[in-house]
């Protein structure tokens, strides 16, 4: 990759990206390193539609940080941030980055591991959940995803839409039956 498609602004103590970089690199930037800054929001990324690789290690990214849709993004590093709600965050990742293949989220509160006091079981469940929600993902936290691991993750965490609605339909039918029984009792 040549230097016209790459940009590193690591260790700049930035909280926002200056407009001059957006104007200068808008349609040609493919890789950006914004690690070791103070970013809490990243809406400015919508100015880089061809972005393929994004490095945001050591920032202040949280679970509710909104990312713009970047359909070409395949690599995302978010190590050592403040992501604590995995469900919210991974749902947003799935919507914003449908082509994501490489994700690294080590040392975040929502990504349990030996690094942050998590147990092996917590780490395994974290991996299974993330893998089940990101169908193109090939590597999570520097560990390749085996087909067996993906199959197990999808078996555990994915429910068919019809299955997830069945319990609520059954509850509705049960409530109707109870109401009918009560009304039958009141009539007699």
C-alpha positions in Angstrom: 0.0 0.0 0.0 1.5 3.4 -0.9 1.5 6.3 1.5 -1.4 8.0 -0.3 -3.7 5.3 0.9 -2.3 5.1 4.5 -2.5 7.5 7.3 -1.0 7.2 10.8 -2.0 9.7 13.5 -1.1 7.5 16.4 0.1 9.2 19.7 -1.4 12.6 18.8 -3.7 13.0 21.8 -6.6 13.6 19.3 -10.3 13.7 20.3 -11.5 14.4 16.7 -10.0 14.2 13.3 -9.1 17.6 11.8 -11.0 18.4 8.7 -7.9 18.8 6.6 -7.2 15.1 6.8 -10.8 14.3 5.6 -10.4 16.7 2.7 -6.9 15.4 1.8 -7.6 11.7 2.0 -11.4 11.4 1.6 -11.9 8.9 -1.2 -8.4 7.2 -1.4 -7.6 6.3 2.2 -7.6 2.6 2.8 -5.8 2.2 6.1 -5.7 4.5 9.1 -4.0 4.1 12.5 -5.6 6.3 15.2 -4.2 4.3 18.1 -3.1 5.9 21.4 -5.4 9.0 21.2 -8.6 10.1 23.1 -11.3 9.3 20.6 -14.8 8.6 22.1 -16.7 9.1 18.8 -15.7 8.3 15.2 -18.4 9.8 13.0 -15.7 11.5 11.0 -15.0 8.0 9.5 -17.9 8.4 7.1 -15.6 10.6 5.1 -13.5 7.5 4.2 -15.8 5.2 2.3 -12.9 3.0 1.0 -11.4 2.3 4.4 -10.2 -1.3 4.6 -8.2 -1.2 7.9 -8.9 0.8 11.0 -6.7 0.7 14.1 -8.2 2.3 17.2 -6.2 0.7 20.0 -5.8 2.6 23.3 -8.6 5.1 22.9 -11.8 5.8 24.8 -14.2 3.8 22.5 -17.2 2.6 24.5 -20.0 0.2 23.8 -22.4 2.9 22.6 -19.9 4.6 20.2 -21.5 4.8 16.8 -19.6 3.8 13.7 -20.7 4.9 10.3 -21.4 2.2 7.7 -18.1 1.2 6.1 -18.9 -1.8 3.8 -15.2 -2.3 2.7 -13.7 -2.5 6.2 -12.2 -5.9 6.8 -9.8 -5.3 9.7 -10.6 -3.6 13.0 -8.3 -3.3 16.0 -9.9 -2.0 19.2 -7.6 -3.3 21.9 -7.5 -1.6 25.3 -10.6 0.6 25.0 -13.7 0.8 27.3 -16.1 -1.6 25.6 -18.1 -3.2 28.3 -21.5 -4.2 26.7 -20.6 -6.8 24.2 -24.2 -7.3 22.8 -24.7 -3.7 22.0 -21.2 -3.3 20.5 -21.2 -6.4 18.4 -24.6 -5.6 17.0 -23.4 -2.3 15.9 -20.2 -3.9 14.3 -22.4 -6.3 12.4 -24.5 -3.5 10.9 -21.6 -1.1 10.2 -19.0 -3.5 8.9 -20.6 -6.4 7.0 -17.3 -7.5 5.5 -15.3 -7.6 8.7 -12.8 -10.5 8.7 -10.2 -9.5 11.4 -11.3 -8.2 14.7 -9.1 -7.7 17.8 -10.8 -6.5 21.1 -8.3 -7.7 23.7 -8.2 -6.0 27.1 -11.7 -4.5 27.0 -14.1 -5.1 30.0 -16.6 -6.8 27.6 -14.0 -9.1 26.1 -13.0 -11.4 29.1 -9.6 -13.0 29.0 -6.6 -13.8 31.2 -5.4 -10.2 30.5 -8.3 -8.7 32.4 -9.2 -11.3 35.0 -11.7 -13.3 32.9 -12.0 -17.1 33.2 -11.4 -19.5 30.4 -15.2 -20.2 30.2 -15.9 -16.4 30.0 -13.4 -16.1 27.2 -14.9 -19.1 25.3 -18.4 -17.7 25.6 -17.2 -14.2 24.5 -15.6 -15.8 21.4 -18.6 -17.9 20.6 -20.9 -14.9 20.8 -18.8 -12.6 18.6 -18.2 -15.4 16.0 -22.0 -16.2 15.9 -22.8 -12.5 15.2 -20.2 -11.7 12.5 -20.5 -14.3 9.7 -17.4 -13.1 7.7 -15.1 -13.1 10.7 -12.0 -15.2 10.2 -9.7 -14.1 13.0 -10.7 -12.9 16.5 -8.1 -11.6 18.9 -5.2 -12.9 16.8 -6.7 -16.5 16.8 -8.0 -18.0 13.6 -11.6 -19.2 13.8 -11.9 -22.9 12.9 -15.0 -24.2 11.2 -15.8 -26.4 14.2 -15.7 -23.3 16.5 -18.0 -21.3 14.1 -20.5 -24.2 14.0 -20.5 -24.5 17.7 -20.9 -20.7 18.2 -23.8 -20.6 15.8 -25.5 -23.6 17.4 -25.3 -21.9 20.8 -26.1 -18.3 20.0 -28.2 -18.2 16.9 -32.0 -18.8 17.0 -34.2 -19.0 13.9 -36.6 -16.1 13.9 -39.6 -18.5 14.0 -38.2 -20.2 17.1 -37.7 -16.9 18.9 -41.3 -15.8 18.2 -42.8 -19.2 19.2 -42.5 -18.8 23.0 -44.2 -15.4 22.9 -47.0 -16.9 20.7 -47.4 -19.8 23.2 -47.6 -17.3 26.1 -50.3 -15.3 24.3 -52.4 -18.5 23.7 -51.9 -19.5 27.3 -53.1 -16.1 28.5 -56.2 -16.4 26.3 -57.0 -19.8 27.7 -56.6 -18.5 31.3 -58.9 -15.6 30.6 -61.5 -17.9 29.0 -61.3 -20.2 32.0 -61.8 -17.2 34.3 -64.8 -16.0 32.3 -66.3 -19.5 32.2 -65.9 -19.7 36.0 -67.5 -16.3 36.5 -70.5 -17.3 34.4 -71.3 -20.5 36.3 
